[in-house]
Amino acid sequence: MKEEKTKKRKILYYLVLAISVLLLTAATVLTVYFVTDNRSDILDNDPSTPVTPNEPDEPDEPTGGEKETYCLPIESKEISVYNDIYHSQTTGFIYRHLGVDFAAEEGTKVASIADGKIEKISLSKQTGNVIVVDHGNGLKGYYRFVEPDAALKEGASVTKGQFFASVAAAYGSEAADGTHLHLELTLNGKTVDPASVLDIQYDEK
């Protein structure tokens, strides 16, 4: 009876020993696997390995190389400075001028700076007539102090260089400032410098 109990204890002992060896082997294999995997990550982040930089965010205004897509609305030798401090000779007010003025004689034809669609025609003797042209890709042009062509309608399409208005006689809020085209550009609702798309040289106002 004692011999049978002794045999059972030995079998149990060897069974426990075998299980311990298996567990130890499994732990060793897992350790080697994770260490090797982490080492791979370290090698991937090695500073000596060339890294491709992330692409920069798109700027929030048109960039170089696009000026060929646009043309001047008027050929003018006198162009005011964008975002300059402006003193109105008419009202006496001083404010920041978020557009550019192209000096021109009354009746001078005004061209669309690019393909687009007439979004709005607003006529006002106080603030000046405005024609809003949607030039696509978030860009809109605001052509102020102009007389729209008689046949021009909202929703009509215009092409780059197409005449659709003419410079009006000086009146309204800039009556004493001489005849000119006032042009503002917005990109995704934000005012941008027309020089970012037009090939113009600024003169002091």
Z-matrix of the N, CA and C atoms (Angstrom, degrees):
N
C 1 1.452
C 2 1.527 1 110.91
N 3 1.342 2 115.12 1 -42.53
C 4 1.458 3 120.81 2 178.63
C 5 1.521 4 109.96 3 -63.46
N 6 1.342 5 116.45 4 -39.52
C 7 1.466 6 120.02 5 -178.76
C 8 1.527 7 110.63 6 -64.35
N 9 1.309 8 117.32 7 -36.99
C 10 1.468 9 121.27 8 179.63
C 11 1.523 10 110.68 9 -66.92
N 12 1.346 11 116.91 10 -40.63
C 13 1.461 12 120.95 11 177.81
C 14 1.521 13 110.11 12 -65.25
N 15 1.341 14 115.59 13 -39.02
C 16 1.474 15 120.19 14 -179.51
C 17 1.522 16 109.77 15 -64.02
N 18 1.322 17 117.84 16 -41.80
C 19 1.462 18 121.90 17 179.28
C 20 1.534 19 110.64 18 -62.89
N 21 1.318 20 115.72 19 -42.69
C 22 1.449 21 119.69 20 179.81
C 23 1.532 22 111.67 21 -63.00
N 24 1.348 23 114.96 22 -39.26
C 25 1.475 24 118.94 23 179.25
C 26 1.531 25 110.49 24 -65.41
N 27 1.357 26 115.90 25 -40.22
C 28 1.464 27 119.89 26 -179.87
C 29 1.534 28 110.19 27 -64.81
N 30 1.353 29 115.08 28 -43.16
C 31 1.476 30 118.77 29 179.27
C 32 1.536 31 110.78 30 -61.71
N 33 1.340 32 115.47 31 -42.32
C 34 1.449 33 120.72 32 178.90
C 35 1.523 34 111.22 33 -64.05
N 36 1.331 35 114.76 34 -40.21
C 37 1.467 36 121.26 35 179.53
C 38 1.527 37 110.43 36 -61.52
N 39 1.357 38 114.95 37 -49.43
C 40 1.466 39 119.27 38 -178.73
C 41 1.541 40 111.56 39 -66.37
N 42 1.329 41 115.44 40 -32.76
C 43 1.466 42 119.59 41 177.99
C 44 1.528 43 111.34 42 -65.96
N 45 1.347 44 114.29 43 -45.36
C 46 1.470 45 119.60 44 177.16
C 47 1.521 46 110.58 45 -62.34
N 48 1.352 47 116.10 46 -41.01
C 49 1.467 48 121.47 47 179.69
C 50 1.531 49 110.42 48 -62.53
N 51 1.334 50 115.70 49 -43.85
C 52 1.466 51 120.10 50 -179.40
C 53 1.529 52 111.12 51 -63.63
N 54 1.345 53 115.31 52 -42.05
C 55 1.474 54 119.29 53 178.97
C 56 1.530 55 110.74 54 -63.93
N 57 1.348 56 116.02 55 -39.23
C 58 1.470 57 120.62 56 179.23
C 59 1.518 58 110.68 57 -63.14
N 60 1.333 59 115.39 58 -42.94
C 61 1.474 60 119.88 59 179.66
C 62 1.531 61 110.27 60 -63.00
N 63 1.334 62 116.75 61 -42.79
C 64 1.464 63 120.42 62 178.81
C 65 1.524 64 111.91 63 -62.29
N 66 1.347 65 115.95 64 -43.33
C 67 1.461 66 119.83 65 178.45
C 68 1.524 67 112.00 66 -63.30
N 69 1.311 68 116.81 67 -40.61
C 70 1.464 69 122.26 68 179.10
C 71 1.529 70 110.49 69 -63.64
N 72 1.348 71 115.01 70 -42.86
C 73 1.465 72 119.50 71 179.55
C 74 1.529 73 110.81 72 -63.68
N 75 1.340 74 115.23 73 -42.58
C 76 1.464 75 119.55 74 179.89
C 77 1.529 76 110.80 75 -63.34
N 78 1.331 77 116.25 76 -41.96
C 79 1.461 78 120.38 77 179.16
C 80 1.524 79 110.92 78 -62.34
N 81 1.333 80 116.61 79 -39.95
C 82 1.471 81 121.07 80 179.75
C 83 1.525 82 110.74 81 -64.22
N 84 1.333 83 116.31 82 -44.29
C 85 1.464 84 120.80 83 -179.55
C 86 1.530 85 110.63 84 -62.65
N 87 1.324 86 116.73 85 -44.68
C 88 1.466 87 120.46 86 -179.93
C 89 1.520 88 112.04 87 -63.86
N 90 1.338 89 115.10 88 -39.79
C 91 1.468 90 120.08 89 178.80
C 92 1.525 91 110.55 90 -61.60
N 93 1.321 92 116.30 91 -47.04
C 94 1.464 93 120.79 92 179.89
C 95 1.525 94 110.48 93 -61.31
N 96 1.338 95 116.58 94 -40.54
C 97 1.474 96 121.15 95 -178.66
C 98 1.533 97 111.22 96 -62.25
N 99 1.355 98 115.55 97 -50.06
C 100 1.463 99 118.68 98 -176.47
C 101 1.517 100 112.38 99 -68.59
N 102 1.311 101 116.81 100 -37.09
C 103 1.467 102 120.26 101 178.16
C 104 1.519 103 110.08 102 -63.72
N 105 1.331 104 116.38 103 -43.70
C 106 1.463 105 120.75 104 179.60
C 107 1.518 106 110.88 105 -64.61
N 108 1.345 107 116.95 106 -40.34
C 109 1.462 108 121.19 107 -179.79
C 110 1.516 109 111.46 108 -65.09
N 111 1.332 110 116.76 109 -42.42
C 112 1.472 111 120.64 110 178.13
C 113 1.513 112 110.74 111 -65.93
N 114 1.306 113 116.57 112 -35.80
C 115 1.452 114 120.86 113 179.99
C 116 1.532 115 110.40 114 -64.25
N 117 1.349 116 114.12 115 -35.84
C 118 1.457 117 119.06 116 177.76
C 119 1.521 118 110.74 117 -62.40
N 120 1.365 119 115.89 118 -40.43
C 121 1.459 120 119.80 119 177.82
C 122 1.512 121 111.40 120 -63.41
N 123 1.326 122 115.49 121 -40.00
C 124 1.463 123 120.33 122 -179.82
C 125 1.520 124 109.83 123 -63.51
N 126 1.319 125 117.09 124 -42.42
C 127 1.454 126 120.38 125 -179.84
C 128 1.528 127 111.25 126 -65.30
N 129 1.339 128 115.04 127 -35.89
C 130 1.456 129 118.53 128 179.01
C 131 1.516 130 111.52 129 -64.70
N 132 1.346 131 117.09 130 -29.84
C 133 1.457 132 121.29 131 -178.99
C 134 1.517 133 112.82 132 -96.73
N 135 1.304 134 116.36 133 13.81
C 136 1.456 135 120.88 134 179.86
C 137 1.526 136 109.26 135 -59.68
N 138 1.361 137 118.24 136 125.65
C 139 1.460 138 120.33 137 -177.93
C 140 1.513 139 113.61 138 -62.58
N 141 1.330 140 117.47 139 -20.10
C 142 1.453 141 119.70 140 179.72
C 143 1.521 142 112.18 141 -78.23
N 144 1.341 143 116.33 142 -11.60
C 145 1.459 144 121.06 143 179.03
C 146 1.510 145 108.90 144 -83.50
N 147 1.355 146 117.96 145 127.29
C 148 1.469 147 120.00 146 -179.86
C 149 1.520 148 111.05 147 -58.60
N 150 1.336 149 115.09 148 137.82
C 151 1.458 150 120.69 149 -179.36
C 152 1.519 151 108.90 150 -117.86
N 153 1.320 152 117.01 151 131.46
C 154 1.458 153 121.27 152 177.68
C 155 1.517 154 108.90 153 -80.91
N 156 1.334 155 118.40 154 120.37
C 157 1.471 156 119.98 155 -177.64
C 158 1.513 157 110.72 156 -66.94
N 159 1.344 158 115.12 157 153.01
C 160 1.450 159 120.39 158 176.38
C 161 1.516 160 109.80 159 -68.42
N 162 1.329 161 115.83 160 149.38
C 163 1.453 162 120.03 161 176.92
C 164 1.526 163 109.44 162 -66.55
N 165 1.356 164 118.62 163 136.27
C 166 1.474 165 120.25 164 179.14
C 167 1.513 166 110.84 165 -67.59
N 168 1.341 167 115.45 166 154.91
C 169 1.455 168 120.36 167 177.10
C 170 1.520 169 109.92 168 -65.22
N 171 1.345 170 114.83 169 149.56
C 172 1.454 171 119.02 170 178.55
C 173 1.529 172 109.52 171 -67.20
N 174 1.353 173 118.19 172 134.44
C 175 1.463 174 119.96 173 177.72
C 176 1.514 175 110.75 174 -67.70
N 177 1.336 176 115.75 175 156.12
C 178 1.452 177 120.07 176 -177.74
C 179 1.518 178 111.82 177 -92.22
N 180 1.335 179 116.81 178 30.24
C 181 1.444 180 120.79 179 172.71
C 182 1.518 181 109.00 180 -156.97
N 183 1.323 182 117.66 181 157.60
C 184 1.458 183 119.72 182 -178.78
C 185 1.513 184 111.43 183 -57.72
N 186 1.334 185 116.69 184 146.68
C 187 1.456 186 121.03 185 -177.63
C 188 1.518 187 110.59 186 -111.87
N 189 1.339 188 115.22 187 176.85
C 190 1.451 189 121.37 188 -179.57
C 191 1.518 190 111.99 189 -58.25
N 192 1.344 191 115.52 190 158.86
C 193 1.445 192 119.96 191 -179.79
C 194 1.513 193 112.82 192 90.44
N 195 1.360 194 116.78 193 -8.10
C 196 1.458 195 120.21 194 -178.43
C 197 1.527 196 111.88 195 -102.36
N 198 1.313 197 119.09 196 -6.90
C 199 1.457 198 121.37 197 -173.76
C 200 1.525 199 112.09 198 -65.31
N 201 1.335 200 117.25 199 -23.02
C 202 1.453 201 119.79 200 177.09
C 203 1.528 202 111.01 201 -66.70
N 204 1.323 203 116.55 202 -23.01
C 205 1.467 204 121.28 203 -178.96
C 206 1.522 205 111.17 204 -74.63
N 207 1.335 206 117.97 205 -17.50
C 208 1.457 207 122.38 206 -173.07
C 209 1.528 208 110.90 207 -119.68
N 210 1.318 209 115.25 208 160.47
C 211 1.460 210 120.88 209 175.59
C 212 1.523 211 108.85 210 -135.03
N 213 1.320 212 116.50 211 164.25
C 214 1.460 213 120.77 212 179.16
C 215 1.526 214 109.66 213 -71.97
N 216 1.325 215 116.92 214 142.38
C 217 1.470 216 119.15 215 178.16
C 218 1.525 217 111.95 216 -74.00
N 219 1.345 218 113.98 217 -26.24
C 220 1.468 219 121.58 218 -178.47
C 221 1.525 220 107.73 219 -150.84
N 222 1.307 221 116.61 220 142.66
C 223 1.463 222 120.10 221 170.84
C 224 1.524 223 106.80 222 -83.14
N 225 1.321 224 115.93 223 113.81
C 226 1.465 225 120.06 224 -176.03
C 227 1.521 226 110.26 225 -137.63
N 228 1.335 227 115.61 226 141.16
C 229 1.461 228 120.16 227 177.62
C 230 1.527 229 111.62 228 -88.40
N 231 1.325 230 116.61 229 -15.22
C 232 1.461 231 120.77 230 -179.64
C 233 1.522 232 109.51 231 -121.01
N 234 1.329 233 116.11 232 114.10
C 235 1.460 234 122.17 233 179.99
C 236 1.521 235 108.23 234 -128.80
N 237 1.320 236 116.83 235 125.50
C 238 1.460 237 120.45 236 -178.42
C 239 1.527 238 110.82 237 -71.31
N 240 1.318 239 115.46 238 168.17
C 241 1.467 240 121.68 239 -178.14
C 242 1.523 241 110.24 240 -90.06
N 243 1.326 242 115.40 241 132.96
C 244 1.467 243 120.36 242 177.61
C 245 1.532 244 110.80 243 -67.06
N 246 1.335 245 116.64 244 141.97
C 247 1.464 246 123.68 245 174.86
C 248 1.531 247 111.67 246 59.58
N 249 1.317 248 115.36 247 34.78
C 250 1.462 249 120.43 248 179.90
C 251 1.532 250 109.10 249 -98.77
N 252 1.314 251 115.95 250 159.32
C 253 1.464 252 120.52 251 174.81
C 254 1.529 253 107.90 252 -73.97
N 255 1.318 254 116.58 253 123.40
C 256 1.456 255 121.64 254 -172.64
C 257 1.529 256 110.39 255 -117.23
N 258 1.335 257 115.19 256 132.28
C 259 1.469 258 121.33 257 176.90
C 260 1.516 259 108.07 258 -110.23
N 261 1.322 260 116.55 259 107.81
C 262 1.456 261 120.72 260 -178.59
C 263 1.526 262 110.60 261 -71.37
N 264 1.336 263 115.54 262 124.17
C 265 1.458 264 120.50 263 176.97
C 266 1.532 265 110.81 264 -73.14
N 267 1.315 266 116.25 265 -16.12
C 268 1.472 267 121.17 266 -178.24
C 269 1.525 268 111.51 267 -84.92
N 270 1.319 269 116.39 268 -53.43
C 271 1.473 270 120.97 269 -174.90
C 272 1.529 271 113.21 270 -96.99
N 273 1.336 272 115.63 271 -19.14
C 274 1.463 273 119.41 272 -176.07
C 275 1.518 274 112.87 273 82.31
N 276 1.329 275 116.89 274 -2.16
C 277 1.465 276 121.15 275 -179.65
C 278 1.530 277 110.84 276 -74.11
N 279 1.333 278 114.02 277 149.65
C 280 1.465 279 120.75 278 173.77
C 281 1.521 280 107.35 279 -115.60
N 282 1.309 281 117.50 280 125.76
C 283 1.464 282 121.15 281 -177.89
C 284 1.529 283 110.24 282 -153.78
N 285 1.301 284 115.98 283 171.02
C 286 1.463 285 120.56 284 178.69
C 287 1.523 286 109.09 285 -85.80
N 288 1.308 287 115.33 286 127.08
C 289 1.469 288 123.06 287 -173.51
C 290 1.531 289 108.85 288 -93.29
N 291 1.353 290 116.63 289 100.08
C 292 1.466 291 121.43 290 -174.97
C 293 1.526 292 112.12 291 -91.59
N 294 1.311 293 115.76 292 45.91
C 295 1.454 294 122.28 293 176.82
C 296 1.513 295 107.68 294 -162.17
N 297 1.329 296 117.10 295 -173.83
C 298 1.469 297 120.23 296 176.09
C 299 1.526 298 108.04 297 -128.87
N 300 1.329 299 115.45 298 146.03
C 301 1.456 300 122.06 299 178.62
C 302 1.517 301 109.65 300 -107.23
N 303 1.334 302 115.77 301 127.87
C 304 1.457 303 122.06 302 174.90
C 305 1.528 304 107.46 303 -102.66
N 306 1.324 305 116.79 304 108.56
C 307 1.460 306 120.12 305 179.64
C 308 1.528 307 109.13 306 -64.97
N 309 1.343 308 116.38 307 132.75
C 310 1.464 309 120.67 308 -178.77
C 311 1.518 310 109.56 309 -161.35
N 312 1.324 311 115.69 310 155.90
C 313 1.454 312 120.61 311 178.01
C 314 1.530 313 110.51 312 -71.65
N 315 1.310 314 115.10 313 153.37
C 316 1.461 315 119.51 314 175.00
C 317 1.529 316 109.91 315 -57.92
N 318 1.321 317 115.94 316 135.55
C 319 1.457 318 120.54 317 178.99
C 320 1.518 319 113.77 318 93.47
N 321 1.337 320 117.36 319 -8.15
C 322 1.468 321 119.67 320 178.17
C 323 1.521 322 110.07 321 -61.69
N 324 1.334 323 116.83 322 132.40
C 325 1.451 324 121.05 323 -177.97
C 326 1.535 325 111.06 324 -68.95
N 327 1.344 326 114.92 325 139.23
C 328 1.463 327 122.30 326 179.68
C 329 1.523 328 108.67 327 -109.76
N 330 1.330 329 116.32 328 128.41
C 331 1.464 330 121.55 329 -177.64
C 332 1.528 331 110.80 330 -105.70
N 333 1.302 332 115.84 331 152.66
C 334 1.468 333 121.13 332 174.21
C 335 1.528 334 108.05 333 -73.37
N 336 1.320 335 116.78 334 132.44
C 337 1.466 336 119.62 335 -176.97
C 338 1.526 337 112.44 336 -71.06
N 339 1.338 338 116.95 337 -15.64
C 340 1.467 339 121.35 338 179.89
C 341 1.521 340 108.72 339 -164.32
N 342 1.317 341 116.45 340 172.23
C 343 1.461 342 119.88 341 174.26
C 344 1.527 343 109.08 342 -58.00
N 345 1.312 344 116.58 343 149.47
C 346 1.457 345 118.52 344 178.73
C 347 1.508 346 112.02 345 179.67
N 348 1.323 347 115.05 346 -169.11
C 349 1.457 348 122.63 347 179.74
C 350 1.523 349 109.11 348 -134.09
N 351 1.322 350 115.97 349 136.57
C 352 1.462 351 120.74 350 178.61
C 353 1.530 352 108.45 351 -68.83
N 354 1.323 353 115.49 352 112.43
C 355 1.463 354 119.52 353 -178.00
C 356 1.523 355 111.98 354 -88.17
N 357 1.347 356 115.65 355 -38.61
C 358 1.467 357 118.80 356 -176.57
C 359 1.520 358 110.39 357 -156.01
N 360 1.336 359 114.90 358 142.49
C 361 1.464 360 121.73 359 172.25
C 362 1.523 361 106.71 360 -122.08
N 363 1.331 362 116.00 361 113.06
C 364 1.459 363 121.19 362 -177.91
C 365 1.524 364 109.08 363 -115.95
N 366 1.332 365 116.65 364 122.75
C 367 1.459 366 121.98 365 -178.11
C 368 1.529 367 109.75 366 -108.17
N 369 1.334 368 115.74 367 122.53
C 370 1.462 369 120.33 368 -179.37
C 371 1.523 370 109.52 369 -152.27
N 372 1.328 371 116.24 370 124.23
C 373 1.460 372 120.70 371 178.20
C 374 1.526 373 111.87 372 -77.78
N 375 1.321 374 117.25 373 -14.93
C 376 1.458 375 120.03 374 179.88
C 377 1.532 376 111.70 375 -85.18
N 378 1.336 377 115.99 376 -51.34
C 379 1.470 378 119.47 377 -175.94
C 380 1.521 379 112.82 378 -100.06
N 381 1.328 380 117.56 379 -11.48
C 382 1.453 381 120.44 380 179.83
C 383 1.518 382 111.63 381 101.53
N 384 1.338 383 115.97 382 138.14
C 385 1.462 384 120.03 383 177.19
C 386 1.525 385 110.50 384 -60.71
N 387 1.336 386 115.58 385 141.31
C 388 1.462 387 120.68 386 179.34
C 389 1.526 388 109.54 387 -131.56
N 390 1.334 389 115.44 388 133.75
C 391 1.465 390 121.33 389 172.32
C 392 1.518 391 106.86 390 -115.89
N 393 1.332 392 116.56 391 120.76
C 394 1.463 393 121.78 392 179.96
C 395 1.528 394 108.25 393 -99.37
N 396 1.336 395 115.68 394 123.72
C 397 1.466 396 121.04 395 179.54
C 398 1.524 397 108.71 396 -116.13
N 399 1.323 398 115.35 397 124.56
C 400 1.464 399 120.50 398 175.69
C 401 1.525 400 107.49 399 -86.74
N 402 1.349 401 115.96 400 110.94
C 403 1.461 402 121.18 401 -176.95
C 404 1.532 403 112.63 402 -92.35
N 405 1.330 404 116.84 403 4.93
C 406 1.460 405 120.17 404 176.84
C 407 1.512 406 112.85 405 85.97
N 408 1.333 407 115.93 406 163.21
C 409 1.472 408 122.87 407 179.74
C 410 1.524 409 112.38 408 55.71
N 411 1.334 410 116.60 409 31.67
C 412 1.462 411 120.61 410 176.77
C 413 1.511 412 115.03 411 85.95
N 414 1.348 413 117.91 412 -4.06
C 415 1.472 414 121.37 413 -176.79
C 416 1.525 415 110.40 414 -94.76
N 417 1.349 416 116.00 415 129.75
C 418 1.458 417 121.64 416 177.11
C 419 1.524 418 109.56 417 -128.94
N 420 1.334 419 115.26 418 143.70
C 421 1.455 420 121.03 419 177.44
C 422 1.518 421 110.28 420 -112.29
N 423 1.342 422 115.97 421 136.17
C 424 1.461 423 122.33 422 178.54
C 425 1.525 424 107.07 423 -114.81
N 426 1.332 425 116.12 424 107.29
C 427 1.458 426 122.91 425 -176.80
C 428 1.529 427 107.46 426 -100.79
N 429 1.339 428 116.40 427 109.43
C 430 1.476 429 120.73 428 -173.47
C 431 1.538 430 111.49 429 -112.67
N 432 1.337 431 114.68 430 156.84
C 433 1.465 432 123.73 431 -177.68
C 434 1.525 433 110.71 432 63.43
N 435 1.318 434 114.02 433 49.35
C 436 1.464 435 121.05 434 -179.71
C 437 1.520 436 109.94 435 -130.45
N 438 1.324 437 115.18 436 162.07
C 439 1.459 438 121.93 437 171.64
C 440 1.533 439 106.55 438 -111.02
N 441 1.332 440 118.04 439 114.72
C 442 1.467 441 119.31 440 -179.91
C 443 1.524 442 110.80 441 -67.35
N 444 1.327 443 116.39 442 147.96
C 445 1.460 444 119.91 443 174.88
C 446 1.524 445 109.32 444 -58.29
N 447 1.308 446 116.27 445 147.19
C 448 1.468 447 121.19 446 -174.75
C 449 1.526 448 112.48 447 -57.56
N 450 1.334 449 116.37 448 -34.38
C 451 1.468 450 119.70 449 -176.29
C 452 1.530 451 113.06 450 -87.91
N 453 1.313 452 116.99 451 -2.64
C 454 1.467 453 119.40 452 -176.01
C 455 1.524 454 110.78 453 -72.54
N 456 1.328 455 116.50 454 131.16
C 457 1.457 456 122.19 455 179.96
C 458 1.531 457 110.31 456 -128.72
N 459 1.317 458 115.82 457 152.42
C 460 1.459 459 120.22 458 173.96
C 461 1.534 460 109.11 459 -63.12
N 462 1.322 461 115.60 460 137.36
C 463 1.457 462 120.90 461 -178.21
C 464 1.511 463 113.13 462 95.39
N 465 1.344 464 117.35 463 -10.85
C 466 1.462 465 120.74 464 -179.77
C 467 1.529 466 110.41 465 -72.98
N 468 1.309 467 115.48 466 149.00
C 469 1.467 468 120.84 467 177.81
C 470 1.523 469 109.72 468 -91.84
N 471 1.329 470 116.07 469 144.65
C 472 1.463 471 121.83 470 174.80
C 473 1.518 472 108.31 471 -129.36
N 474 1.305 473 115.53 472 154.72
C 475 1.459 474 120.50 473 179.64
C 476 1.525 475 109.96 474 -113.10
N 477 1.302 476 115.71 475 162.26
C 478 1.458 477 121.26 476 178.70
C 479 1.530 478 110.12 477 -55.72
N 480 1.345 479 115.35 478 127.09
C 481 1.457 480 120.72 479 178.53
C 482 1.516 481 114.95 480 84.73
N 483 1.329 482 117.57 481 -2.77
C 484 1.468 483 120.48 482 -179.77
C 485 1.521 484 110.33 483 -76.21
N 486 1.335 485 117.15 484 130.14
C 487 1.461 486 121.52 485 176.12
C 488 1.529 487 109.06 486 -76.92
N 489 1.327 488 116.43 487 129.92
C 490 1.466 489 119.96 488 -179.40
C 491 1.531 490 111.97 489 -134.65
N 492 1.341 491 116.50 490 -2.63
C 493 1.460 492 120.92 491 -179.42
C 494 1.526 493 108.47 492 -158.69
N 495 1.339 494 115.11 493 178.75
C 496 1.459 495 120.74 494 176.20
C 497 1.523 496 109.10 495 -141.40
N 498 1.319 497 116.19 496 156.99
C 499 1.464 498 120.61 497 -179.96
C 500 1.528 499 109.04 498 -67.56
N 501 1.329 500 114.84 499 131.47
C 502 1.463 501 120.18 500 -178.24
C 503 1.522 502 110.78 501 -87.24
N 504 1.314 503 115.65 502 164.76
C 505 1.461 504 120.44 503 172.76
C 506 1.524 505 108.39 504 -63.03
N 507 1.336 506 116.94 505 149.12
C 508 1.461 507 120.43 506 -179.48
C 509 1.526 508 110.01 507 -62.13
N 510 1.317 509 115.88 508 128.49
C 511 1.463 510 120.29 509 -178.64
C 512 1.526 511 109.34 510 -160.99
N 513 1.323 512 115.34 511 177.53
C 514 1.457 513 120.78 512 174.30
C 515 1.514 514 113.38 513 64.53
N 516 1.339 515 115.58 514 -141.43
C 517 1.467 516 121.64 515 -172.24
C 518 1.521 517 113.29 516 -69.26
N 519 1.353 518 118.34 517 -10.34
C 520 1.466 519 120.30 518 178.27
C 521 1.523 520 109.97 519 -130.69
N 522 1.353 521 115.89 520 35.76
C 523 1.464 522 121.40 521 -176.42
C 524 1.528 523 112.83 522 -60.67
N 525 1.336 524 117.03 523 -33.25
C 526 1.464 525 120.32 524 -176.87
C 527 1.529 526 112.49 525 -94.23
N 528 1.321 527 116.37 526 7.84
C 529 1.462 528 119.75 527 -174.84
C 530 1.535 529 113.61 528 -101.43
N 531 1.319 530 116.41 529 7.82
C 532 1.455 531 119.60 530 177.93
C 533 1.526 532 111.72 531 84.77
N 534 1.336 533 115.40 532 159.87
C 535 1.469 534 119.66 533 -178.71
C 536 1.527 535 109.83 534 -74.19
N 537 1.332 536 114.22 535 136.85
C 538 1.462 537 119.12 536 -178.01
C 539 1.520 538 110.36 537 -168.47
N 540 1.313 539 115.66 538 164.01
C 541 1.465 540 122.20 539 170.39
C 542 1.516 541 107.77 540 -100.21
N 543 1.312 542 116.09 541 126.09
C 544 1.470 543 121.06 542 174.59
C 545 1.531 544 106.72 543 -99.28
N 546 1.334 545 116.60 544 121.57
C 547 1.467 546 121.39 545 -178.33
C 548 1.522 547 110.49 546 -120.43
N 549 1.314 548 115.32 547 126.57
C 550 1.471 549 121.38 548 172.35
C 551 1.525 550 108.44 549 -119.37
N 552 1.327 551 115.97 550 146.06
C 553 1.463 552 121.77 551 175.38
C 554 1.517 553 109.24 552 -124.03
N 555 1.322 554 116.06 553 138.14
C 556 1.465 555 120.14 554 173.49
C 557 1.519 556 108.69 555 -125.24
N 558 1.313 557 115.76 556 145.82
C 559 1.460 558 122.27 557 176.89
C 560 1.516 559 107.35 558 -123.92
N 561 1.321 560 116.00 559 116.69
C 562 1.466 561 121.77 560 -176.32
C 563 1.527 562 111.57 561 52.26
N 564 1.333 563 115.52 562 39.30
C 565 1.461 564 121.41 563 176.09
C 566 1.513 565 115.15 564 86.94
N 567 1.347 566 118.35 565 -3.63
C 568 1.466 567 121.40 566 -179.51
C 569 1.524 568 110.18 567 -109.24
N 570 1.339 569 116.01 568 135.15
C 571 1.455 570 120.20 569 179.33
C 572 1.526 571 110.43 570 -65.41
N 573 1.340 572 116.24 571 134.84
C 574 1.467 573 121.21 572 178.81
C 575 1.522 574 109.42 573 -128.00
N 576 1.308 575 114.87 574 159.89
C 577 1.456 576 121.99 575 179.45
C 578 1.528 577 109.58 576 -70.66
N 579 1.336 578 118.97 577 121.90
C 580 1.466 579 120.47 578 177.80
C 581 1.526 580 113.47 579 -56.46
N 582 1.333 581 117.08 580 -25.45
C 583 1.463 582 119.94 581 178.85
C 584 1.525 583 112.09 582 -66.93
N 585 1.335 584 117.35 583 -12.60
C 586 1.467 585 119.34 584 178.29
C 587 1.526 586 111.53 585 -72.18
N 588 1.360 587 116.31 586 -18.39
C 589 1.465 588 119.09 587 177.57
C 590 1.526 589 112.90 588 -125.92
N 591 1.332 590 116.80 589 -20.73
C 592 1.457 591 120.27 590 -177.88
C 593 1.517 592 110.83 591 -104.78
N 594 1.314 593 116.53 592 144.37
C 595 1.463 594 121.51 593 179.08
C 596 1.519 595 108.28 594 -86.65
N 597 1.340 596 115.68 595 84.25
C 598 1.465 597 120.36 596 -176.73
C 599 1.519 598 110.73 597 -129.13
N 600 1.333 599 114.16 598 153.70
C 601 1.450 600 121.91 599 174.47
C 602 1.513 601 107.80 600 -115.75
N 603 1.319 602 117.31 601 127.87
C 604 1.457 603 120.89 602 -176.34
C 605 1.531 604 112.55 603 -82.95
N 606 1.327 605 114.39 604 143.65
C 607 1.459 606 122.02 605 169.67
C 608 1.514 607 107.27 606 -117.27
N 609 1.322 608 116.64 607 150.01
C 610 1.467 609 119.90 608 176.90
C 611 1.514 610 108.43 609 -65.51
N 612 1.336 611 115.74 610 143.06
C 613 1.478 612 120.78 611 -178.55
C 614 1.512 613 110.24 612 -74.86
